[in-house]
Amino acid sequence: MSPALLLALVALAAPETGRLELQRFELVFTPRAEGTAALLSRTIEAERDDLARRLGRDWGGHTLVLLGDGPDEVAAIAPAGVEPPRWAAGMAFPAQNTLLFDARALRADTGRQLLLHEMAHLALGRAAPGAWPRWFQEGFAILVAGEWSLSRYTAMYRASLGESAIPLSALERRWPDGLSQVEVAYAQSYSFVSHVYEKGGEETFRRLIDHVAEGAPFAAAFRSVYGVGLEEEERAWRETLSSRFSWVPIVTSNATLWVLITALFILAYLRIRRRRRLRLEAMELEEQAKEAALRIAMAEAERAAAEAPSTAVEPPSEDDEEPPRTTH
């Protein structure tokens, strides 16, 4: 489907939209995404130039960029027949030379990484449709976007211990579903691609892209450019993992330190709270003991008063009265 026809279908299905024409892009956006589109228009051409330099080639054609604000608008402005997941912040459609973004995600701190990631997918797909292993696509996109993180480092550390490593050949056949394994798959993909990138440098990496873009199968192109097969290079890469990944960055990272500090504060708070509770319980027991002692003392006083002999004085009888005296 041509971009012009795709744009016509989007215009029919989408809500009211605005448009910005650039040198190699056309931005189509909903009213709420207009500000994001304006900001994107200032940088997207330069980002494409930088990506083309790393690839050694630009991709042809005018790229359509669709921007909605939030999942509902993204679904409304998506290409015909596409139902993007509600969690999707960005998607690339190389066959249609189209990018789809949630403007809210582009406005976030990681917005540039999102843009570069999806542009990398688009660039590879335009250069050689269907020719790239999934692990290479994801590893290259993470490399371009600079999306390496502590969680992915931790995943690679686990993989280096042999707990969750996934052979690259398995990732070619099937991408995992479980969250933990997915994290390992992305981390391994990045680690191996960056290993290859560092091994031969940018110029050699560009030759690999060129060979595949010219029609060579990926594995054959890799052997031709790097002089070794993928399996052999994967074994060499795995031998470096124990030296490249250790527990030190994990326990000394800012995130880990903040977790430890938070845990210490929580522990101190719980200890203070426990002491306060024990002190209140002790005061309550002391008060109860005083009240019990007072009740016992009062009961004993009442019993003693009831058992004491009577000391009342009887009134004198008439016989004891003195006779009246007469005064002369």
C-alpha positions as CSV (number, residue, x, y, z in Angstrom):
1,M,0.0,0.0,0.0
2,S,1.5,3.4,-1.0
3,P,1.9,6.1,1.6
4,A,-0.5,8.3,-0.3
5,L,-3.2,5.7,-0.2
6,L,-2.5,5.0,3.4
7,L,-2.7,8.6,4.3
8,A,-6.1,8.8,2.5
9,L,-7.4,5.9,4.5
10,V,-6.1,7.4,7.7
11,A,-7.9,10.7,6.9
12,L,-11.1,8.9,6.4
13,A,-10.9,6.9,9.6
14,A,-9.2,9.3,12.0
15,P,-10.6,12.2,13.9
16,E,-9.8,15.8,12.8
17,T,-6.1,16.0,12.1
18,G,-3.4,18.5,11.3
19,R,-0.4,18.1,9.0
20,L,3.2,19.2,8.8
21,E,5.2,18.7,5.6
22,L,9.0,18.3,6.1
23,Q,11.8,17.3,3.7
24,R,11.5,13.6,4.2
25,F,8.5,13.3,6.6
26,E,4.9,14.1,6.8
27,L,3.5,14.5,10.3
28,V,-0.2,13.8,10.8
29,F,-1.6,14.6,14.3
30,T,-4.7,15.0,16.4
31,P,-5.4,18.4,17.9
32,R,-4.1,17.3,21.3
33,A,-0.9,16.1,19.8
34,E,-0.2,19.3,17.8
35,G,2.4,20.7,20.3
36,T,4.3,17.4,20.2
37,A,4.3,17.4,16.4
38,A,5.7,20.9,16.4
39,L,8.5,19.9,18.7
40,L,9.2,16.7,16.7
41,S,9.4,18.6,13.5
42,R,12.4,20.5,14.7
43,T,14.5,17.3,15.4
44,I,13.3,14.4,13.4
45,E,15.2,15.2,10.2
46,A,18.5,15.5,12.1
47,E,17.8,12.2,13.9
48,R,17.3,10.5,10.6
49,D,20.6,11.9,9.3
50,D,22.4,10.5,12.3
51,L,20.8,7.1,11.9
52,A,21.6,7.1,8.2
53,R,25.3,7.8,9.1
54,R,25.4,4.8,11.4
55,L,23.7,2.5,8.8
56,G,25.7,3.9,5.9
57,R,22.5,4.5,4.0
58,D,19.2,6.4,4.3
59,W,15.9,4.7,3.4
60,G,13.9,6.0,0.5
61,G,10.6,7.7,0.3
62,H,8.6,10.1,2.3
63,T,7.9,8.7,5.8
64,L,4.5,9.2,7.3
65,V,4.4,9.9,11.1
66,L,1.0,9.5,12.9
67,L,0.6,11.1,16.3
68,G,-2.3,10.6,18.7
69,D,-2.5,11.6,22.3
70,G,-3.3,8.6,24.5
71,P,-4.3,5.0,23.6
72,D,-7.8,5.9,22.2
73,E,-6.4,8.6,19.8
74,V,-3.5,6.3,18.8
75,A,-6.1,3.6,17.9
76,A,-8.2,6.1,16.0
77,I,-5.3,7.4,13.9
78,A,-3.6,4.1,13.3
79,P,-3.3,2.8,9.7
80,A,-6.4,0.9,8.4
81,G,-6.6,-2.7,9.7
82,V,-4.1,-2.0,12.6
83,E,-5.2,-2.4,16.2
84,P,-2.3,-1.2,18.3
85,P,-2.1,-2.6,21.8
86,R,-3.2,0.0,24.4
87,W,0.3,-0.2,26.0
88,A,2.1,0.5,22.7
89,A,4.0,3.8,22.8
90,G,5.3,3.5,19.3
91,M,5.1,1.2,16.2
92,A,7.0,1.0,12.9
93,F,5.5,-0.3,9.6
94,P,8.4,-0.5,7.2
95,A,6.2,-1.8,4.3
96,Q,4.1,1.4,4.5
97,N,7.0,3.6,5.5
98,T,5.0,4.7,8.5
99,L,5.6,5.4,12.2
100,L,2.9,5.5,14.8
101,F,3.4,7.2,18.2
102,D,1.6,8.1,21.4
103,A,2.4,11.8,21.8
104,R,2.3,11.4,25.6
105,A,5.2,8.9,25.4
106,L,7.2,11.2,23.1
107,R,6.8,14.0,25.6
108,A,8.2,11.8,28.4
109,D,11.9,11.8,29.4
110,T,12.5,8.7,27.3
111,G,10.7,10.2,24.2
112,R,13.8,10.5,22.1
113,Q,14.8,6.9,22.9
114,L,11.4,5.8,21.7
115,L,11.7,7.8,18.5
116,L,15.2,6.4,17.7
117,H,14.1,2.8,18.5
118,E,11.2,2.8,16.1
119,M,13.2,4.7,13.4
120,A,15.8,2.0,13.7
121,H,13.2,-0.7,13.1
122,L,11.9,1.3,10.1
123,A,15.3,1.8,8.6
124,L,16.2,-1.9,8.8
125,G,12.9,-2.9,7.4
126,R,13.2,-0.5,4.5
127,A,16.7,-1.6,3.7
128,A,15.9,-5.4,3.5
129,P,12.4,-6.4,4.4
130,G,12.2,-9.7,6.3
131,A,15.9,-10.3,6.2
132,W,16.9,-9.5,9.7
133,P,16.8,-11.9,12.7
134,R,14.6,-10.6,15.4
135,W,17.5,-10.4,17.9
136,F,19.5,-8.3,15.5
137,Q,16.6,-5.9,14.9
138,E,16.0,-5.4,18.7
139,G,19.7,-5.3,19.5
140,F,20.4,-2.6,16.9
141,A,17.3,-0.6,17.9
142,I,18.4,-0.6,21.6
143,L,22.0,0.3,20.5
144,V,20.8,3.2,18.5
145,A,18.4,4.5,21.1
146,G,20.8,4.0,24.0
147,E,18.2,2.1,26.0
148,W,20.6,0.1,28.1
149,S,19.4,0.0,31.8
150,L,20.1,-1.6,35.1
151,S,17.4,-4.2,34.7
152,R,18.9,-5.3,31.4
153,Y,22.3,-5.4,33.0
154,T,20.9,-7.5,35.7
155,A,19.3,-9.8,33.2
156,M,22.7,-10.2,31.4
157,Y,24.4,-10.9,34.7
158,R,21.9,-13.8,35.3
159,A,22.5,-15.0,31.8
160,S,26.3,-14.9,32.3
161,L,25.8,-17.3,35.2
162,G,24.0,-19.7,32.9
163,E,20.7,-19.3,34.7
164,S,18.6,-18.0,31.9
165,A,20.7,-17.7,28.8
166,I,18.9,-18.2,25.5
167,P,20.7,-19.3,22.3
168,L,20.4,-16.7,19.5
169,S,19.2,-19.5,17.2
170,A,16.2,-20.0,19.5
171,L,15.5,-16.3,19.4
172,E,15.3,-16.5,15.6
173,R,12.7,-19.2,15.8
174,R,10.5,-17.7,18.6
175,W,10.6,-14.7,20.8
176,P,9.8,-15.6,24.4
177,D,6.5,-14.6,26.2
178,G,7.4,-14.6,29.9
179,L,8.4,-11.2,31.3
180,S,11.7,-12.5,32.8
181,Q,12.7,-14.2,29.6
182,V,11.7,-11.3,27.4
183,E,14.0,-9.1,29.4
184,V,16.8,-11.5,28.9
185,A,16.1,-11.7,25.2
186,Y,16.3,-7.9,24.7
187,A,19.4,-7.7,26.9
188,Q,21.2,-10.5,25.0
189,S,20.2,-9.0,21.7
190,Y,21.7,-5.7,22.6
191,S,24.8,-7.3,24.2
192,F,25.6,-9.4,21.1
193,V,25.0,-6.6,18.6
194,S,27.1,-4.2,20.6
195,H,29.8,-6.8,20.8
196,V,29.8,-7.2,17.0
197,Y,29.7,-3.4,16.6
198,E,32.7,-2.9,18.8
199,K,34.6,-5.8,17.3
200,G,34.8,-4.5,13.8
201,G,33.9,-0.9,14.2
202,E,31.2,1.2,12.5
203,E,32.6,0.7,9.0
204,T,32.5,-3.1,9.2
205,F,29.0,-3.0,10.6
206,R,27.9,-0.9,7.7
207,R,29.3,-3.5,5.3
208,L,27.1,-6.1,7.0
209,I,24.1,-3.9,6.5
210,D,25.1,-3.4,2.8
211,H,25.5,-7.1,2.1
212,V,22.1,-7.9,3.6
213,A,20.5,-5.0,1.8
214,E,22.0,-6.3,-1.5
215,G,20.2,-9.6,-1.0
216,A,22.6,-11.8,0.9
217,P,21.2,-14.0,3.7
218,F,22.1,-12.6,7.1
219,A,24.2,-15.6,8.2
220,A,26.1,-15.6,4.9
221,A,26.7,-11.9,5.0
222,F,27.9,-12.1,8.6
223,R,30.5,-14.8,7.7
224,S,31.6,-12.8,4.7
225,V,32.1,-9.6,6.6
226,Y,33.5,-10.9,9.9
227,G,35.2,-14.0,8.7
228,V,33.5,-16.3,11.3
229,G,30.1,-17.9,11.5
230,L,27.4,-16.7,13.8
231,E,27.6,-19.7,16.1
232,E,31.3,-19.4,16.5
233,E,31.1,-15.7,17.2
234,E,28.3,-16.3,19.7
235,R,30.5,-18.8,21.6
236,A,33.3,-16.2,21.7
237,W,30.8,-13.6,23.0
238,R,29.5,-15.9,25.7
239,E,33.1,-16.5,26.9
240,T,33.3,-12.7,27.6
241,L,30.1,-12.4,29.6
242,S,31.6,-13.3,33.0
243,S,34.2,-10.6,32.7
244,R,31.8,-8.0,31.2
245,F,29.0,-8.5,33.7
246,S,29.3,-8.7,37.5
247,W,27.3,-8.0,40.6
248,V,29.3,-4.9,41.5
249,P,27.4,-2.4,39.2
250,I,24.2,-3.9,40.4
251,V,24.8,-3.3,44.1
252,T,26.6,0.0,43.7
253,S,24.1,1.6,41.3
254,N,22.1,4.6,42.3
255,A,18.9,2.7,42.1
256,T,20.2,-0.1,44.4
257,L,21.7,2.5,46.9
258,W,18.3,4.3,47.1
259,V,16.6,0.9,47.7
260,L,19.0,0.2,50.5
261,I,18.6,3.7,52.0
262,T,14.8,3.3,51.8
263,A,15.0,-0.1,53.4
264,L,17.1,1.3,56.3
265,F,14.7,4.1,56.9
266,I,11.8,1.6,56.9
267,L,13.7,-0.7,59.3
268,A,14.5,2.3,61.6
269,Y,10.8,3.4,61.5
270,L,9.6,-0.1,62.3
271,R,12.0,-0.4,65.2
272,I,10.9,3.0,66.6
273,R,7.3,2.0,66.1
274,R,7.9,-1.3,67.9
275,R,9.6,0.5,70.9
276,R,6.8,3.0,71.1
277,R,4.2,0.2,71.1
278,L,6.1,-1.8,73.8
279,R,6.4,1.4,75.9
280,L,2.6,2.1,75.5
281,E,1.9,-1.5,76.4
282,A,4.1,-1.3,79.5
283,M,2.4,2.0,80.6
284,E,-1.0,0.4,80.1
285,L,0.0,-2.6,82.2
286,E,1.4,-0.3,84.9
287,E,-1.8,1.7,85.0
288,Q,-3.8,-1.5,85.2
289,A,-1.7,-2.7,88.1
290,K,-2.2,0.6,90.0
291,E,-5.9,0.4,89.5
292,A,-6.0,-3.2,90.7
293,A,-3.9,-2.3,93.8
294,L,-6.3,0.6,94.5
295,R,-9.3,-1.7,94.2
296,I,-7.7,-4.2,96.5
297,A,-6.9,-1.6,99.1
298,M,-10.4,-0.2,99.1
299,A,-11.9,-3.7,99.4
300,E,-9.7,-4.5,102.4
301,A,-10.6,-1.2,104.1
302,E,-14.3,-1.9,103.6
303,R,-13.9,-5.5,105.1
304,A,-11.9,-4.2,108.1
305,A,-14.5,-1.6,108.8
306,A,-17.2,-4.2,108.7
307,E,-15.4,-6.6,111.1
308,A,-14.4,-4.0,113.8
309,P,-16.3,-4.1,117.4
310,S,-19.0,-1.4,118.0
311,T,-17.8,1.5,120.3
312,A,-21.2,3.3,120.6
313,V,-22.1,4.9,124.2
314,E,-25.6,4.0,125.6
315,P,-27.6,7.0,126.9
316,P,-27.8,7.1,130.8
317,S,-31.0,5.6,132.6
318,E,-33.3,7.6,134.8
319,D,-32.0,5.8,137.9
320,D,-28.6,7.3,137.4
321,E,-29.9,10.8,137.4
322,E,-29.0,13.1,140.4
323,P,-31.9,14.4,142.5
324,P,-32.7,18.0,142.1
325,R,-31.0,20.4,144.6
326,T,-32.8,23.1,146.6
327,T,-31.3,26.4,147.3
328,H,-32.0,28.2,150.6
